[in-house]
Each structure stands twice: as C-alpha cells, then as structure tokens.
C-alpha cells in the first residue's frame, strides 16, 4: 500500500495519535516518524502528513505496539496468601474483586491463576485476545517464581529439575534454576518455567522431596512485580503494555 493511501482526510495525524497514546511529545513523535521508526498496519511510515483512524490502525514504534484503545485495562495485582484467584467466591473467601476498583465497568480477566497459598503477580485485563495468548501453551510465556524450601538443598536437584521430573500427568521441568539465598534450615530458589499446568511448581518440588514452604510469582513474561506492595494493584505503563503485547505476537 503506497503511503499516499494513508493520507485519509477523515483520520487524525499520526504524530498526534502517538502523542495522545503517551509515546512522547508531538515534536519527538514527528522525529520518530522521520527516522523510520514507526509502522502503521505493517508499513513503515516516514511522511508527517499521514492520518490514521485510531480505532482501526495498528501502530508499532521501534517494534513495540502502541495500545490506542483507551478502554483497554492492563493491571498487575500482587496477590496475598489466602486470596482466591477468582473475581467471586461462593464460599465468601477473599477474592480479586475485593482488591480491584474497576471504574471501567468491563469484565476483567485474570491471566492464569495462583492457588490460594501462593502469592505474587497476577495480570488483570479486559483484553481477551491478550489473556488467551498469555495462557495458551503455544506462546510459552515464561513465569518466574521464588520458592522457599527447607535446607540444606543438595546440589544435584537443580539439575534434576532442569532435566525433567516424572509427574502424574507427564514429565515437567524448569527452564532455569538459581539459588538466591540460604539461611540455617531454609533455602530460597528462583525458578523460571513456561508450563501453565496446575500447581506445577509445588508438584515439581514435592516430586524431588522438598515440599514448598512459601511460593511467590515475581514475573510473567516481561512484567515484574518489582517493589509493588502486597495486596496492591497498579496499571501497567505504556511501554510495559507494548512489551507484553510483543511477547505474544500482538
């Protein structure tokens, strides 16, 4: 498609759309366009006169997609222990809706789930396509956990977990294994794995004889908890959303 076809008089100037989406100031956005760093619907655009329809255009800057739909919600919930990974619980236990104030009114999806005893990062969004891709096995989104077990922890078990352990529903493994901290009687381990199987981390450590004492998910794909307070919810930044969409090919 020639760039002249993008000069739709009914649209909004590309640099204005980018600035409204929080990319940068309009002047900096114009420089980005001139430098060939912006794609519209898969086509590199270098002209400043281009107009686009923000409702339908797919815009990438430096390879990262910009989310133009202001109704889309992307949040991180730092789930405390004892909270159920559902929006409602028939038994009256604490659940996600007790913490989230959904001013947008849309249905929020929680991406994957954490069992009641597990703490940490849970993504919340109303972007159904993103939620589906993040949980679909074909995209193999890595998840990072901190695992506390009783010590001492024999050296060979990390290699065993990476090689693969036989569970009741097949062989499972971790992608990486790192000893983070060791105190008398306790060991803290970081594992990364992409399996979405139910309670997979707990089952893996049970299988090698080291039941999990505490489990915290600290990262999903490119999104990390950082120093976010437990029980709090924060909105993802524009760049974080771009990295998250890119991690599943959106």
C-alpha positions as CSV (number, residue, x, y, z in Angstrom):
1,X,0.0,0.0,0.0
2,X,1.6,3.3,-1.0
3,X,1.9,5.9,1.7
4,X,-0.3,8.3,-0.3
5,X,-3.2,5.9,0.5
6,X,-2.7,6.7,4.2
7,X,-3.5,10.4,3.7
8,X,-7.1,9.9,4.8
9,X,-8.6,13.3,5.4
10,X,-11.0,11.8,7.9
11,X,-8.2,10.5,10.1
12,X,-6.0,12.1,12.8
13,X,-2.4,13.0,12.2
14,X,-0.2,10.1,13.1
15,X,2.1,12.2,15.4
16,X,-1.0,13.4,17.3
17,X,-2.3,9.9,17.8
18,X,1.2,8.8,19.1
19,X,1.4,11.7,21.5
20,X,-2.1,11.0,22.8
21,X,-1.1,7.4,23.4
22,X,1.7,8.6,25.6
23,X,4.7,7.8,23.3
24,X,6.3,11.2,23.6
25,X,5.7,14.9,22.8
26,X,4.3,15.6,19.3
27,X,7.6,17.0,18.2
28,X,9.6,13.9,19.3
29,X,6.9,11.7,17.6
30,X,7.5,13.6,14.4
31,X,11.2,12.9,14.7
32,X,10.5,9.2,15.2
33,X,8.3,9.1,12.1
34,X,11.0,10.9,10.0
35,X,13.6,8.4,11.3
36,X,11.6,5.4,10.0
37,X,10.9,4.1,13.5
38,X,7.1,3.9,13.1
39,X,4.9,1.3,11.3
40,X,1.2,1.7,10.5
41,X,-0.5,-1.6,9.7
42,X,2.8,-3.3,9.0
43,X,4.1,-0.5,6.7
44,X,7.0,1.9,7.7
45,X,5.8,5.5,7.5
46,X,8.2,8.4,7.1
47,X,5.9,11.2,6.0
48,X,4.5,13.6,8.5
49,X,1.2,14.2,6.7
50,X,-0.1,10.7,7.3
51,X,-3.5,10.5,9.0
52,X,-4.8,7.3,10.7
53,X,-8.0,6.1,12.3
54,X,-7.0,5.3,15.9
55,X,-10.0,2.8,16.2
56,X,-8.6,0.5,13.5
57,X,-4.9,1.4,12.9
58,X,-2.2,-0.9,14.3
59,X,0.8,1.2,15.1
60,X,4.3,0.0,16.2
61,X,7.1,2.2,17.4
62,X,10.6,0.6,17.5
63,X,8.8,-2.8,17.0
64,X,6.5,-2.3,20.0
65,X,2.8,-2.0,19.5
66,X,1.0,1.1,20.9
67,X,-2.3,0.4,22.6
68,X,-4.7,3.1,21.2
69,X,-7.9,1.9,22.8
70,X,-8.3,3.9,26.0
71,X,-10.9,1.4,27.2
72,X,-8.3,-1.3,27.5
73,X,-7.2,-2.1,31.0
74,X,-3.9,-3.7,31.9
75,X,-3.1,-4.2,35.6
76,X,-0.8,-6.1,38.0
77,X,-2.2,-7.4,41.2
78,X,0.3,-8.5,43.9
79,X,-1.9,-11.3,45.4
80,X,-1.5,-12.1,49.1
81,X,-1.7,-15.6,50.5
82,X,-5.2,-16.7,51.3
83,X,-6.8,-14.8,48.4
84,X,-8.7,-16.9,45.8
85,X,-7.8,-16.3,42.1
86,X,-11.4,-15.6,41.0
87,X,-13.5,-12.5,40.8
88,X,-16.2,-14.0,43.0
89,X,-16.1,-16.8,45.6
90,X,-19.3,-18.6,46.6
91,X,-17.8,-19.5,50.0
92,X,-17.1,-15.9,50.9
93,X,-13.3,-16.2,50.9
94,X,-11.3,-13.1,49.9
95,X,-11.0,-12.8,46.1
96,X,-9.7,-10.5,43.4
97,X,-12.7,-8.2,43.3
98,X,-12.2,-7.3,47.0
99,X,-9.0,-5.5,45.9
100,X,-9.7,-4.1,42.4
101,X,-11.7,-1.0,41.8
102,X,-12.9,-1.5,38.3
103,X,-14.0,2.0,37.3
104,X,-14.2,1.0,33.7
105,X,-17.1,-1.4,34.4
106,X,-15.8,-4.0,31.9
107,X,-15.3,-7.6,32.7
108,X,-11.7,-8.2,33.8
109,X,-9.9,-11.4,33.0
110,X,-7.2,-12.7,35.4
111,X,-4.5,-14.2,33.3
112,X,-3.9,-17.7,34.6
113,X,-4.3,-18.3,38.4
114,X,-2.4,-18.7,41.6
115,X,-3.5,-21.2,44.2
116,X,-4.8,-19.9,47.5
117,X,-1.5,-20.3,49.3
118,X,0.6,-18.8,46.5
119,X,1.5,-15.1,46.5
120,X,2.6,-12.7,43.8
121,X,2.0,-11.4,40.3
122,X,-1.4,-11.8,38.7
123,X,-2.2,-9.9,35.5
124,X,-5.7,-8.4,35.1
125,X,-7.0,-7.2,31.8
126,X,-10.2,-6.8,29.7
127,X,-8.1,-7.6,26.6
128,X,-9.5,-11.1,25.9
129,X,-7.1,-11.8,23.0
130,X,-4.1,-11.0,25.2
131,X,-5.4,-13.1,28.0
132,X,-5.9,-16.0,25.7
133,X,-2.5,-15.8,24.2
134,X,-0.7,-15.4,27.6
135,X,-2.3,-18.6,28.8
136,X,-2.0,-20.6,25.6
137,X,0.8,-23.2,25.6
138,X,1.9,-22.4,22.1
139,X,3.3,-18.9,23.2
140,X,5.3,-20.4,26.1
141,X,5.4,-17.2,28.2
142,X,8.0,-17.7,30.9
143,X,7.0,-17.2,34.6
144,X,9.5,-16.6,37.4
145,X,8.9,-17.8,40.9
146,X,10.7,-17.5,44.3
147,X,10.5,-20.8,46.1
148,X,11.3,-21.3,49.8
149,X,12.0,-24.9,51.0
150,X,13.8,-26.5,53.9
151,X,17.5,-26.7,53.7
152,X,20.1,-27.8,53.1
153,X,19.3,-28.4,49.4
154,X,21.5,-31.0,47.7
155,X,23.4,-29.6,44.6
156,X,22.1,-32.2,42.1
157,X,18.4,-31.5,42.5
158,X,18.6,-28.3,40.5
159,X,20.0,-30.2,37.5
160,X,17.3,-32.9,38.0
161,X,14.5,-30.2,37.9
162,X,16.0,-28.8,34.7
163,X,16.4,-32.3,33.1
164,X,12.7,-33.2,33.8
165,X,10.8,-34.9,36.6
166,X,8.1,-37.5,36.1
167,X,4.7,-36.3,37.4
168,X,1.3,-38.0,37.2
169,X,0.4,-36.0,34.1
170,X,3.8,-36.4,32.3
171,X,7.3,-35.1,32.5
172,X,7.8,-31.5,33.6
173,X,10.9,-29.3,34.0
174,X,12.1,-25.8,34.9
175,X,13.8,-23.6,32.3
176,X,16.3,-22.2,34.8
177,X,17.2,-22.7,38.5
178,X,19.2,-20.4,40.7
179,X,20.0,-20.5,44.4
180,X,19.2,-17.0,45.7
181,X,19.7,-17.2,49.5
182,X,20.5,-19.8,52.2
183,X,19.9,-19.5,55.9
184,X,20.0,-22.2,58.5
185,X,17.1,-24.6,57.8
186,X,15.8,-22.6,54.8
187,X,16.8,-22.1,51.1
188,X,15.4,-19.6,48.7
189,X,15.4,-20.6,45.0
190,X,14.4,-18.8,41.8
191,X,12.9,-20.9,39.0
192,X,11.7,-19.9,35.6
193,X,9.3,-22.2,33.7
194,X,6.8,-21.8,30.9
195,X,4.4,-24.6,31.8
196,X,0.9,-23.5,32.7
197,X,-0.1,-26.8,34.4
198,X,-2.0,-26.6,37.7
199,X,0.2,-26.2,40.8
200,X,3.3,-27.2,38.7
201,X,5.9,-25.6,40.9
202,X,4.6,-27.2,44.1
203,X,4.3,-30.6,42.4
204,X,7.8,-30.4,41.0
205,X,9.4,-29.7,44.3
206,X,7.2,-32.3,46.0
207,X,8.4,-34.9,43.5
208,X,12.1,-34.2,44.4
209,X,11.4,-34.4,48.1
210,X,11.4,-30.7,49.0
211,X,7.8,-29.5,49.7
212,X,7.3,-25.8,49.1
213,X,7.1,-23.7,52.3
214,X,6.4,-20.4,50.5
215,X,5.8,-19.6,46.9
216,X,5.8,-16.1,45.2
217,X,5.4,-15.4,41.5
218,X,7.5,-12.4,40.7
219,X,7.4,-12.2,36.9
220,X,5.2,-13.1,33.9
221,X,6.9,-12.6,30.6
222,X,8.4,-9.1,30.6
223,X,6.3,-7.9,33.5
224,X,7.8,-7.9,37.0
225,X,6.5,-7.2,40.5
226,X,9.4,-5.0,41.5
227,X,8.8,-3.5,44.9
228,X,5.0,-3.4,44.5
229,X,3.2,-3.7,47.8
230,X,1.3,-6.9,48.6
231,X,-2.4,-6.5,48.1
232,X,-2.0,-3.5,45.8
233,X,-2.9,-3.1,42.1
234,X,-1.2,-0.9,39.6
235,X,-1.8,0.0,36.0
236,X,0.9,-1.1,33.5
237,X,2.8,1.7,31.8
238,X,2.5,2.2,28.1
239,X,5.9,0.7,27.4
240,X,5.1,-2.3,29.6
241,X,1.9,-2.9,27.7
242,X,3.9,-2.7,24.4
243,X,6.4,-5.3,25.7
244,X,3.6,-7.6,26.9
245,X,1.7,-7.4,23.6
246,X,5.0,-8.1,21.7
247,X,5.8,-11.2,23.9
248,X,2.7,-12.9,22.4
249,X,3.0,-11.5,18.9
250,X,0.3,-8.8,19.1
